[in-house]
Every structure is written in structure tokens, then in C-alpha cells.
Amino acid sequence: MYNLFKPLFFKLNPEDAHYFVVKRLKWFYDHFPFGKSLLKSWFDIEDKRLEREVLGIKFRNPVGLAAGFDKNGEYIEPLSALGFGFIEVGTVTPLPQPGNDKPRMFRLIEDRALINRMGFNNKGVDTLAERLRLLRNQNTKIIIGGNIGKNKNTPNEQAVEDYIKCFDRLHDVVDYFVVNVSSPNTPGLRALQERGPLTEILNTLNQKNALLLKRKPILLKIAPDLTNEQLNDIVEIVLETKIDGIIATNTTIDRSGLKADEKLKNEAGGVSGQPLTKRSTEVIRYLSERSNKAFVIIGAGGIETAEDAIEKLNAGASLVQVYTGFIYQGPSLVKNICKALI
């Protein structure tokens, strides 16, 4: 069904197409007779063999939706009905911000990829926290991750304060946290991946976490563009700060091998999708082997088939996340991965 409508969606600007689709998905889930039941019957697979115990959390299956798709937590329930084992919301910042100027998302159809420079556009952590609180009050069992970042205008020297604010507001309403210091679309953000500032952020969050009644797992999302020496530093920092794991990887700034025309492929932003498949798997394998599987890895980047997902799991990931492959393949992707795992 998705392939029938995809040519129409792809005639729209990518960002406009995104909101066109998710708003209609939500309407179908909320208002169409038996909409929820139909979505689950079409796309959701319930099978005990898919369950995973990771980070002290029971996931009904290992296939999640990556951050960026539902930044403000507005579509969690209908997206979950498409079969996802968990949904990661955000990236969210303490204050609302509009993000970068439009257009800020581009399709590279020949490469089965996207370029985005969204710039952490979101409605702010207070809005997200309130929405998640209402959802939790309905006793939903959906596993929700909170991806947190800093506001564009916050100097890097004060970045830790932004992460603390987001952590404090979301602690009671998410199941795990992801610290995002790897987006290429907020000026200077990737500098926070350096040992000094990154250690400060992670230590501060973990110390606060330890004082709370219920500790929540904390993961770090890293770029695929790090060298092996930088990845070695990341492993040491994770072990030193005692956070729970890594999401590998975010989008890449590398443009090598892209088939798209020069103007399109050189648009500023991060590349996601098929061009990232191999590199993200390499990073997963390197981290897993270097650390001797000492921490959890969630694999993301270029998953467009069940084989892509299985390759990342075999490389050392405990869970996987999709985004761009979901846009190109539609909701059947999650079902296909789960069927292959069974």
C-alpha cells in the first residue's frame, strides 16, 4: 500500500511530506473505525521470540524508531502500532527553537538517502514532558527514549546545563536517555565529542542519575566520522563515566561515493540512509570488539532491509533503529525485519 502512494509523497518537499503522512497516520489511528486494530494487524508482529532484555528494559522486539522522526512526541501511539519495539523522541532542547531555515531536508533518491540540516527544531522540553506525562497516565507500555541536546544559542561552555535541564524534566517520563553531541547541524556541537567536555557532560548526568530513586539508562549518540583513535577515546570515556552504552551512528558529513548531482549532494547537513550502511556497521563492530562488549550498542544508520538489521546485530548491536529506510521502504520494513529475526 505504501509503495502505491510513495510517488505522490515524493512529489512533495521532504519535510512537507513527512508531516502530511504522520498527521494522516494519527488521524487514522485516532478516528478511523478500528484504525488502531487495522494498523496492528497489518504491520505489528507479537512474538515472544522477538523479545529482548537490554538496559534492564524488556523490549517487545529489537527494532526501534530513531530520534528525529517524532521530535515532540506527537505520534508515539500510531507509530508504535506500526510494529516498533521502541520509539525515541527528540532531539529536544530546554527552550523551543525553530531550527534552521527551510528548505532543510533533501532526498537523494539515486543514493536512497536524505540530507538534513533541521537544526534541533522542537517545541521545547516542557511541552514534550507534559505530552509524555499524559501518555504515561494512560498506562501505555510503549518503551520511549529521550534524545536530549543543547539550544543553538547556548555556548559550549554552558552546554552541560542544557543537558541537565532536559534530563531533569524528562526523567520520570522516559525509559532511557540519549545524549546527542553528534548532530552536524548545530554549530560547534560536535566539538562536545572531545574528551574534556564530553566527560563533564556524562559524569554530571550520571552523578545526578545515581541520586534518583529510579536510575534511567544513559547512552551517547556518536558520529560515524570519528577516527579509530577517537573511537578509542569514546570507549574509554564510556567506561570511565559508567554510562550504559552508545548509539552508533548519527548522520555523516562525508559525501564520497554519492551519485546525486553536485548541487544536491553538496547541500549542507548530515547524510543518512544507504550511504551510511557500511560505515555504521564498521563502527559498531569496532566498538564492540574494542570494548570486549562491555556496554550496550544500539545500531543505526542505513538499515533498509532485514539483512542490514541482522548485520548490525551480528556486528555487536543489541537493538537497532531505523529512520531513512523507513521513509523509502514504508512500515513494512519493521515487519520484514521482525519476520526475518523469527
C-alpha positions in Angstrom: 0.0 0.0 0.0 2.8 2.4 0.9 4.5 1.9 -2.5 1.3 2.8 -4.2 1.3 6.3 -2.5 5.0 6.9 -2.2 5.4 8.5 -5.7 2.8 11.1 -4.6 4.5 11.7 -1.2 7.9 12.1 -3.0 6.4 14.9 -5.2 6.2 17.0 -2.0 9.1 18.7 -0.3 10.5 16.1 2.1 9.6 18.0 5.3 6.1 18.7 4.0 5.7 15.1 3.0 6.7 14.0 6.5 4.0 16.0 8.3 1.4 15.1 5.6 2.0 11.4 6.3 2.3 11.4 10.1 -0.8 13.6 10.6 -2.9 11.3 8.5 -1.5 8.3 10.3 -2.5 9.8 13.6 -6.0 10.6 12.3 -6.4 7.1 11.0 -5.3 5.7 14.4 -7.5 8.1 16.4 -10.6 8.4 14.4 -11.0 5.8 11.7 -13.2 2.9 12.8 -10.9 0.1 14.1 -7.9 2.2 12.9 -5.7 1.1 15.7 -6.6 -2.6 15.2 -6.1 -2.4 11.5 -2.6 -0.9 11.8 -1.6 -3.5 14.3 -3.0 -6.4 12.1 -1.2 -5.1 9.0 2.2 -4.3 10.5 2.7 -5.4 14.1 4.1 -8.8 14.9 3.7 -10.1 18.5 6.0 -13.0 19.2 7.9 -14.0 22.4 10.9 -14.9 20.3 11.4 -11.2 19.4 11.6 -10.0 23.0 14.9 -8.6 24.2 16.1 -7.7 27.7 18.5 -4.8 27.2 19.5 -1.9 29.6 17.3 -3.6 32.2 14.3 -2.9 30.0 12.1 -5.5 28.3 11.7 -4.7 24.6 8.9 -6.5 22.7 11.2 -6.5 19.7 14.6 -5.0 18.9 13.6 -2.6 16.1 13.1 1.0 17.2 12.4 4.3 15.5 15.4 6.7 15.7 15.2 10.2 17.1 14.3 13.0 14.7 11.2 11.4 13.3 8.9 12.4 16.1 10.8 15.2 17.8 7.9 16.4 20.0 6.4 13.1 20.9 3.2 13.8 19.0 2.8 10.5 17.1 4.1 7.9 19.5 1.0 5.7 19.7 0.2 5.4 16.0 3.9 4.8 15.2 4.1 2.1 17.9 1.1 0.4 16.2 3.3 0.0 13.1 5.3 -2.6 15.0 8.2 -0.7 16.6 9.6 -2.1 19.7 10.5 1.3 21.0 10.3 5.0 20.0 13.0 7.6 20.5 11.7 11.2 20.7 13.7 14.4 20.2 16.2 15.7 19.9 14.7 18.1 22.4 16.3 21.2 23.9 15.5 23.2 27.0 13.9 26.1 25.1 11.7 25.8 21.9 13.6 26.7 18.8 12.6 26.9 15.1 15.7 25.2 13.7 17.5 26.2 10.5 15.9 28.0 7.6 13.9 26.0 5.1 14.4 24.1 2.8 16.4 21.9 5.2 15.8 18.3 4.1 16.6 16.8 0.7 16.1 13.4 -0.9 19.0 11.8 -2.8 16.8 9.2 -4.5 19.6 7.6 -6.5 21.5 7.1 -3.3 18.4 6.1 -1.2 19.5 8.8 1.2 18.5 12.0 2.8 20.4 15.2 3.7 19.0 17.1 6.6 20.1 20.3 8.4 17.0 20.6 10.6 18.9 22.1 13.5 17.1 20.6 16.5 13.7 22.2 15.6 11.4 21.4 18.5 8.8 22.8 20.9 11.0 22.6 24.0 11.4 20.1 26.8 8.4 21.4 28.8 6.0 20.7 26.0 7.5 17.2 25.4 7.5 16.3 29.1 3.8 17.3 29.5 2.8 15.3 26.5 4.7 12.2 27.7 3.2 12.6 31.1 -0.3 12.4 29.7 0.7 9.4 27.7 2.1 7.7 30.8 -1.1 8.4 32.7 -2.8 6.1 30.2 -0.7 3.2 31.4 0.9 2.8 28.0 3.7 0.2 27.8 5.5 1.8 24.9 9.2 2.0 25.5 10.2 5.6 25.0 13.7 7.1 24.7 14.5 10.7 25.3 17.2 12.2 23.0 18.5 15.4 24.5 20.6 18.3 23.2 21.5 21.9 23.7 20.0 25.0 22.3 21.8 26.6 19.4 22.5 29.8 21.4 23.9 28.1 24.4 27.7 28.4 24.4 29.5 25.0 24.6 31.0 26.1 27.9 27.4 26.1 29.3 26.1 23.1 27.4 26.1 20.8 30.4 23.4 23.0 32.0 21.1 22.4 28.9 21.6 18.6 29.2 20.8 18.7 32.9 17.6 20.7 32.3 16.3 18.2 29.7 17.4 15.2 31.9 15.5 16.6 34.9 12.3 17.4 33.1 12.1 14.0 31.3 13.5 11.7 33.9 10.1 10.5 35.1 8.5 10.0 31.7 11.2 8.3 29.5 12.7 4.8 29.8 16.2 5.8 28.7 18.2 8.9 27.7 20.4 9.6 24.7 23.0 12.4 24.8 23.3 13.9 21.4 26.6 15.7 20.7 27.0 14.4 17.2 24.5 16.3 15.0 26.3 18.2 12.3 23.5 20.8 12.2 24.1 22.8 15.4 27.2 25.0 15.1 30.0 23.7 17.3 28.0 20.8 18.7 30.4 18.1 17.5 33.2 19.8 19.5 31.4 18.4 22.6 32.6 14.9 21.5 36.1 15.8 22.6 37.2 14.1 25.8 37.1 17.1 28.2 33.6 18.5 27.5 32.1 15.0 26.9 33.4 13.6 30.1 32.0 16.6 32.0 28.5 16.2 30.5 28.3 12.4 31.0 29.8 12.5 34.5 27.4 15.2 35.6 24.3 13.4 34.2 25.4 10.1 35.7 26.0 11.6 39.1 22.5 13.1 39.1 21.1 9.8 37.9 22.7 7.9 40.7 21.0 10.1 43.3 17.5 9.5 42.0 15.1 6.8 43.2 15.0 5.1 39.9 18.1 5.3 37.7 17.5 5.6 33.9 20.0 4.2 31.4 22.1 6.9 29.6 23.5 6.3 26.1 25.7 8.5 23.9 25.0 9.0 20.2 28.1 9.4 18.2 29.0 10.4 14.6 30.2 7.9 12.0 33.0 10.3 11.0 35.2 9.6 14.1 38.7 8.0 13.5 39.7 4.8 15.3 41.7 6.9 17.7 38.6 9.0 18.5 36.5 5.8 18.9 39.2 4.5 21.3 38.6 7.7 23.3 34.9 7.2 23.2 35.2 3.7 24.6 37.5 4.9 27.4 35.0 7.7 28.2 32.0 5.4 28.3 33.9 3.0 30.7 35.2 5.9 32.8 31.9 7.7 33.2 30.0 4.4 33.6 27.2 5.3 31.2 25.2 2.5 29.7 26.1 2.5 26.1 26.3 4.0 22.6 24.1 4.6 19.7 26.1 4.2 16.5 25.7 6.2 14.5 24.3 9.7 13.7 24.4 11.2 10.2 27.6 11.7 8.3 29.2 14.7 6.7 31.1 12.5 4.2 29.9 12.9 0.6 32.2 10.4 -1.1 30.5 7.9 -3.5 27.2 9.8 -3.7 25.5 9.5 -7.1 23.3 12.7 -6.8 24.2 15.8 -8.8 26.8 18.1 -7.4 24.4 20.8 -6.2 22.2 18.4 -4.3 24.8 16.3 -2.7 26.7 19.3 -1.5 23.8 20.8 0.4 24.9 21.4 4.0 23.7 18.9 6.5 24.1 15.3 7.5 23.6 12.3 5.1 21.5 9.4 6.3 20.4 6.2 4.6 22.1 3.7 2.4 25.5 5.5 2.0 25.9 5.1 5.8 25.1 1.3 5.9 28.7 0.0 5.8 30.4 2.7 7.9 27.9 2.5 10.8 28.3 -1.3 10.9 32.1 -0.9 10.9 31.8 1.5 13.9 29.5 -1.0 15.7 31.9 -3.8 15.2 34.9 -1.7 16.2 33.3 -0.5 19.4 32.1 -4.0 20.3 35.5 -5.6 19.8 37.5 -2.8 21.3 35.4 -2.7 24.5 35.0 -6.5 24.7 31.3 -6.0 24.6 31.5 -4.0 27.9 28.4 -1.8 27.1 25.2 -1.8 25.1 25.3 -0.7 21.5 22.2 0.4 19.5 22.8 0.2 15.8 21.5 2.9 13.5 22.4 4.1 10.0 21.4 2.8 6.6 19.1 0.0 7.6 16.8 -0.6 4.6 16.4 -4.4 4.7 16.2 -7.2 7.2 19.7 -8.2 6.2 21.0 -4.7 7.1 19.5 -5.0 10.6 20.8 -8.6 11.1 24.3 -7.5 10.0 24.3 -4.8 12.7 23.1 -7.2 15.3 25.8 -9.7 14.4 28.4 -6.9 14.5 27.6 -6.3 18.2 24.4 -4.2 18.4 21.7 -5.3 20.9 19.0 -3.3 19.3 18.6 -1.4 16.0 16.9 1.8 14.9 15.5 2.9 11.5 14.7 6.3 10.0 15.6 6.9 6.4 15.0 3.2 5.4 11.5 3.6 6.9 10.9 6.6 4.6 12.0 4.7 1.5 10.5 1.3 2.4 7.5 2.2 4.5 6.2 0.5 7.6 6.6 -3.0 6.1 10.3 -2.6 6.9 9.8 -3.2 10.6 7.6 -6.2 9.9 10.1 -7.6 7.5 13.0 -7.3 10.0 10.9 -9.0 12.7 9.9 -11.8 10.4 13.5 -12.4 9.4 14.6 -12.5 13.1 11.9 -15.1 13.9 
